[in-house]
Amino acid sequence: MSRSYGFRIVNVFAESRLSGNPLAVIEDASGLSDEEMQQIALQFNLAETTFVFAIVPEREDREAAVHGRTSQASSTEADARVRIFTTSFEMPFAGHPTLGTAHVLRALGRAGDAMRLHLNAGVIPVGAQGDMWTLTANVPTRRAYEFTRAQLALALGLHEDDIAGEPLWMNAGVEQLIVPLANVDAVTRTRPQLDAFVDHCSNAREAQTYVFAFDGATRVISRYFWGSPAAILEDPGTGSACANLGGYLLANGSKAPFAFDVHQGAATGRPCLLHLTVDADQRIHVGGRVVEVMRGELQLD
């Protein structure tokens, strides 16, 4: 018996229809196994693909947990259960998948301009004004960077004096190395060197680093790299890293409230604009525009 699943592709942090970071959203993933979701994410071959599940009552969820079924949320505090897959593994949290999925859920009539999405990292509040969507991130944790500034500069293809302060591993749902650079030119010149990058910019999962520099009082230029022993890739727009940037700035003495327009993706040909706001209570918000560019049906079996 054939199975079909509706999907939509949206661009997140997009200032024009064909800019931003693309995302595939499976509108109703009921019945898909973990293995099938991983294969579907590889089929789309985008940075992330999300899979939407309905919330079920707590009693049914307890029964599902007993039988090892974990695709649905554990309570009714969220509007939908969302799982996020890269082409090779599942992620607990990511920014542009959260915002893009919220946009699709509203378009499908399953939620309005405010909703709560249950991710593996917890329940994330999301809201919209038109096509501008904003999430509220988890409170980030941090840990010290374990190598020298010389080793980090080598890994990023930079000079030591290009690094403007102490890097930190930040985690508002996904752990990433946040590195302040001296100026926008240093951001542009960043060229990670494969072996050194893997050796000196890796956590338990993979090598990943977010570099940034201020460009005036309210503007930041950033780039995000991740990789494995085989290759280094660059992301056009990284909402999780933008949230971690908010945590990094707080950890280094920035006084809330503050806000920045964060520009990323120019080097990838997919320019993105992210809005970072940290309110007076030090809650971190990341937002951007979402546009739908494609919809269709995925046929299985």
N, C-alpha and C positions, 0 to 999 in steps of 0.2 A: 504494500500500500504506500503510495507516494505521500510524502510530507512536504509542506511548503511553509516558509516563514517570511513574513514581510520585513523589509529592511528600508532604512533611509540612510543617506550619507549627507552629513552636514559639515560645514566649515566653521571652526570656532576661533575666536579672536580675529575675525575677518573684517577688514575695512573695505573690501570689495568682494564680489561674489566668488572669485576664484583665488582669493588669498586665504590666509588663516591655516589652521591645522585641521586636516580632514579626519572624520570619525565615521565609522559604520555603526549603526544601532539596529539590533535585532528587536523588533517591536514586541514580540511575545515569544520568549524562549522556552516555554513550557515543553517538557518532554525531551529536551536536549541533554545529553550526557556531558560530563566534563571533557571527555575526549573529543566529542563532536564540536563543542564550543571552541576548543583549541584549534581544531582543523578548520573551522569556519573563519576564525581570526587569521589563520595563515592564508586561507583562500582570498580574503579581502586584501591582505598584505599592506595594511595601514599600520601606523604606530600602535593604535588601539582599536578594538571593537568591543562594544558593550552589549550585554544580554539582559533583557528586562523580564522580571518575574513579578507576578502579583503577590501581594501580602496575603498570608493565610492566618486564620485564627490561631491563638496560642496553643490550644489543645492539639490541633492538626499538626502544628509545627513541632511540638514535642514528640508526636508519633513519628514524624518524618525524621527527626534527629535520631530516634532509637533505631530506625532502619537505615541510617547513614545518608539520608537525602538532605543536602544542605543548600539547595539552590534558592530557598525562600527565606524571608526575614523572620526573626525570632519574636517579633511583636508587631502590634498595629500602630506603632509610633511613626512609621514611615508611610509614604504614598506608594512606593515601589521598591522592590529589591533589585539591585543592579550589580552585575559582575563584570569586571573589566579584564580583558585578555590582550596581551601583546601577541605577536606572531609566535612566541615561544613559551610564555608563562603567564599566569594570572597575577594581577596587581591588586593591592589592597585599596589604593586610592590613586586617582589622577585627575588633574583639574579640567582639561578640555573634554574628557569623556563625561564628567559629571555635568558640566554646563550643556554640552550637546545633547545628552540624554534627556535632561529636563526640557529642553526645547522641543524634542520629539514627543515627549509625554503630553505636553500642553497641546501640541498640534493634533494629537490623537484624541483629545478631549478627556484624558485621564487625570488631569490636574490643571490648576490655574496658574496664576503668576507667582504663587508661593507654594513650595512643596518641600518634602524631606525625603531624601533618597538613602536607603540602607545599603551601604557599601561594606566591603570586608573590613574597612578601617573604622566603621561606625556609621551613625546617622548624620548626614551632612545637609544642613539647610541651604536651599537655593531659592532665589527670587529673581523676578524680571521686571523691567520697565521696557515695554515693547520687545525688541529683539536683543536688548542688553541684559545679560544674565550675570548674576553674582552669587558666589558660594561663600559660606563661612567655614573656614578651615578649622581643623582640630588645633588645640594648643600644642605648639611644637616642642619637642625635646631637642637637646643638642649634646654633642660630645666633641672633644678636641681632635684636631687633625694630628695624625701620628708621625708625619715625616717632616723634613726640613723644607724651608722656603726654596732652597736651591733645587731639591728634588722635585718639588711642585713646579717650579719654573721650567725645568727640563721636560717634565711630562706635558706641559701646555705649550711648549715651543716658544717660551717667552724669556725675557731677562728677569733676574731677581727683582730689580727695581720697578718692574711692571706690576708687581703684586703690592697692593696698597695697604694691606692689613692682614690680620690673622684669619686664615680660613677656618671654617667650622663645618662639621657634619650636622645638618639640621634635618628634623623629621617631623613634618606635620601630617604624616600619612605615608610618605615615602621618604627614605633617607637619601639625601643628596649633599655633595660637597659644595659649599657656597664660597666663592673666591672673589674678593673685591680687587679690582684692577685700578691702576692709577688714572687712566683716561680712556676715552672711546677708541683711540688709536690702538691701544693694547687689546681691547676687545676684538677689534677688527683683525689684528695680527695673530690672534690665538690659533695655533695649529697643533693640536695634540699629537704626540709621538707615540705610536702604538704600544711598544713594549713598556716604555716608561709610564704611560698613561695607565695601563693595566696594573703595573706594579705599585704606583703611588697615588692612584685616585679610585681605588676599589674598596667597596664594603663587602659584606658577605655574599652579595648577589652578583654585582657587576661593577665595572668602572663607570662613574658618572660624575660630571662636574658642571656647575653653573657659574659662569663668569659674568661680572657686571661692572659698570662704571656709571657715575653720575654725569649727566649732560645738562647742567643747569639745576635749578632749585627743585623742579618737580618732574624731571624726565630721567629715565634710566635706559641705558642700552645694554642688552644682555645676549648671551648665547648659552646653549645647553648641549653638552656632548655626552654620549654614553657609548659603551663598547664592550667587546670581548676580545680574547686573543686573536680573533680573526679580522675584526674591522672596528672602526670608529664611525659613528653616525651622529648627525646633528639634527635636533628637533626644532621645528619652526616656532612653536609656541608652547610653553610648559607651565601650566597653571600650578602644579604642585610645587615646582621650583620657585615660582613667584610667591606662593604662600611661605615657603621656606626663607625667601629673601626678607619678607616681613618679620619673621622670627629672628633672622640674623641681625637686622637693623635694631630691633628691640634689645637683643642680647649685647649689642655694642653701643648702647646708650641713647639711641634715638628716642625722643620724647613723643609719646602719642598724645593727640591724634596726628597722623600724617598720611599723605597720599602721593602716589607717583603714577605717571603713565610709563609703562614698561614696554619698550620696543624690542622685538625679537624677530628673527627669521629672515632678515634681509639677505644673509649669506646663502640661504637655502632657496631663494626665489619665491618664498611664501611669507611675505611680511605679516607680522601679527602685532596687534596692540592689546596689551593687558592692562587692566586698571587694578592697582594695588592700593588698598585702604586699610589702615590700622586705626580703629576708633579709640575713643578715650578710655575704654575698658580693656584695651590691648587685644581686642578680637580682630583677627586677620580676615580680610575679605578680598577675593580675587574675582574680577569680572571681565567680560568682553562680549562682543557681538557674535551671534550665531545666525548662520543662513543655511537653509536647506538647498542642496544642489541636485539631489538624485533620490529616487525611490524605486523599489522593485520587489521581486519575489525570489527567494532562494529555494531551489528545489532539491530535496534530499530523497534517497531511495529510488 
